[in-house]
Amino acid sequence: MGRLVLNHSTNIEGLIPILQKLALDINIKTITPAAISRARGRSSKLIIRLSVKTISGYKAIARKGRTAQEVFISTDLSKDELKQLIDTYN
């Protein structure tokens, strides 16, 4: 079971409940929501997609409307396994 780090006072609406469910998986170590930014396009609903591999896991991008937020996921899962897990809760 992983740990969800809540170090920001603001997050994309609806992101935290999804990350809490994701953190319950035995293969997830830590989930850290990070920087919030403005995106050019629009996304009508909350979408989480994997971006790049990091030293300890993967960086994901959560998008809703014109807002984007980085999410760092520390795990030993492969990219395909993590993508499948995210799609289950998304």
Secondary structure, DSSP 8 states (H G I E B T S, - for coil): --EE----S---TTHHHHHHHHHTSTTEEEEEEEEEEEEEEEEEEEEEEEEEE-SSEEEEEEEEEEEEEEEEEEESS-HHHHHHHHHHH-
